Amino acid sequence: DDAIQAEIITNLGLDPGSPLDAAIYACIPPDAYTAILATAGGVGNIGVGIVEVYDADVGTPYLGNISTRAPVDAGDLRAIGGFIVEGELPKQVLILARGPTVGVPEETRLPNPRVRLFDSGGEIAVNDDWGDASNVAEITATGLAPTDPNESAILMTLDPGPYTAIVNGVGGTGIGIVEVYDLSGGVIAPQ
């Protein structure tokens, strides 16, 4: 029921800023889920949107991975994944930029993604071609390393706080994904 959903979302302090924004409250078991953002206005109504996911569980919230899929080019068209490292201790985080292995038709995939990581002070890391990373052995040991040499990865221990991962194309255009994994077993949340 929409009224019950609205009351719960408001009581959590998470109600959207506009009556045109959408929100869903759900109690879901551990598993992989996908949220899809689309316009309700039909063809011709396009723009930039954002999907936010909050773990509202009382006790020990846990969100182990977030990802964003978007059209990407070498210019202003980017996939952006904002996230927050929560808690009081640093967390080991793996950020991946995928394109060649994205599950869309091959001709629409981003051929060579690059990932850059920012904190509130600016850029703190960048990678193009994960095999060139200085900690490639550690990335491989996570079991999450990209399977295509053109994909990118950053593995770092991050202090609590907000971060932004941005994926651009290197000389190409297509669908790219930015993925963020918490490898410390702690809490990571979308920003």
N, C-alpha and C positions, 0 to 999 in steps of 0.2 A: 504494500500500500504506500503510495507516494507521501501521504501525510505523516505516517510513522517514520519512513525514511528521512523526511525533512526534519522531523523533531530530533531524531538521533544525531544526524549530521550537525544540526545547530547546537545541540547540547555538548558535542565534542569540540565545538569551536572551529569547525572546518567548513562552515557553509560558504558557498561560492560568493564572490562579490557582485554578481549580476544574476538577475532572474533568468537570463538566457543561458547561463552556464549549467552544465549537467553534473550530477553527483550520484554515486551509488554507495550504499553501505551494505557490506555483506560479511558474514562469518563463514570463512572458507577453510577447508582442511589444507594441510601442507601439500603442495603440488605446484606445477608450472601453470601460469595463467597469462592471458593476453588481453590487454585493453586496447580497443581500437577507437580512435578519434575520427569522427566524420562530421561534416556539416549537416544540419537538419534543414537547411534552407534550399536544398536542391542544387542543380547544376548552375554554375556561375558564381556561387557564394564560396569563395576561397579566402584563406588567410592563414596566419600563424596561430597555432593552438598549442596547448600544453596539457599533458596528462600527469596528474600527481597521484601517488599512492602513499597512504599513511597506514601504519600498523597501529591500530587503536587498542590492541590487546592490553589488558591490565596484567602486570607481572613482567614476564620476559618477552618483549616483542622481538621478532627476528625476521628480517627480510634479507635473504642471502644473495640476491642478484636482481639487477634492474637492467633493462635495455631499451633502446630507442631505434626505430627503423625509419629512414627518411631518404628522399632524393638528395643527392650530394653532388657537388661539382668542385672545381678548383678555386672558385670565388666565394661568393656570399651564401650559397646554398649549402648548408651544413646539417649534420646530425648533432644534436646537443644533448648531453646527459648530465643534468645537475644532480648531485647527491650530497648527503651529509653523513660524515662519520660521527656516530653518536657515542656517548659514554665519556669516560675520563681517561682512557688509555689509547695509545696509538693502535691502529689496525693495519694489517697487511691487506692491500687491495690490488686486484688485477683489473686493468682496463684494456679491453680489446676493441679494435676497429676492424670490422669485417666487411667484405664486399664480394670477392670472388666466390665465397662459399655461402652467400645468402640464398635462401630458398625461394628465389624468383627466377623467371626465365634468364638464361645466361646473358642475352643481349641487353638486359636492363640492369645488370649488376655493376657496381662500382669496381673498376678493374684494379685500382691501387689506392687504398685508403691510408691516410696519415692521421694519427691521433695526437692531440695536444691536451695537457692537463694544467688547469689553472686553480689557484687558491685566491683568496681575497687580495693578495699582493701582486698577482700576475702569473705568467706562465712558469710552471715549475718542472715540467718534463715534456718531451716530444719523442715520438717514434714513428718512423716510416720503415717498414719491412722488419718484422719482429726478430728475424734471425740476426739482425745487426745490433740488437740490444746488448748492453754490457753484461746483463744478467740473464742471458738466454738459457743457461742451464737451470736456473731457478724457475723461469717461466715454463720450461719444458716439464719440470718436476711437479708443477701444479696439476698436470693432467688436463689442462684447459687451453694449452697453446694452440694457436691457429694452425690449420692444416695446409694453408696456402702461404708461400713465402712473401707474397705481396701484402698480406694483412699485417696489422700492427698490434703491438702490446706494450703496456707499461705496467711493471710490477713494482710497487712501492709500499713502504710503511708510512701511513698518513696520520697526523695528529687529528684529534676531534675537530670538526668544523665543516664548513661548506666547501665544495669543490665543483668544478665544471670540466667535463671532458668534451672536446669538440673534434669531430671527424670532418676532414676535407678530403677531396680527391686530389691525387697527384697526376695531373695531365689527363683526367678522364671524368666522365659523368655517369651516374647510375645510383642504384639503391644501395645504401650503406647502413651498417648497424654499429652503434656504440653499446658495449656491454660493460657492466661494472659488477665485479664479484668481491664479496667480503670473504677473505680466506682465513680470518681470525676467529670465526664463529661468533662474532659480535653482531652489532646492529648497524645496518646501512639503510638509509632512507632516501627517497627522491627529494630533490631540493625544489 
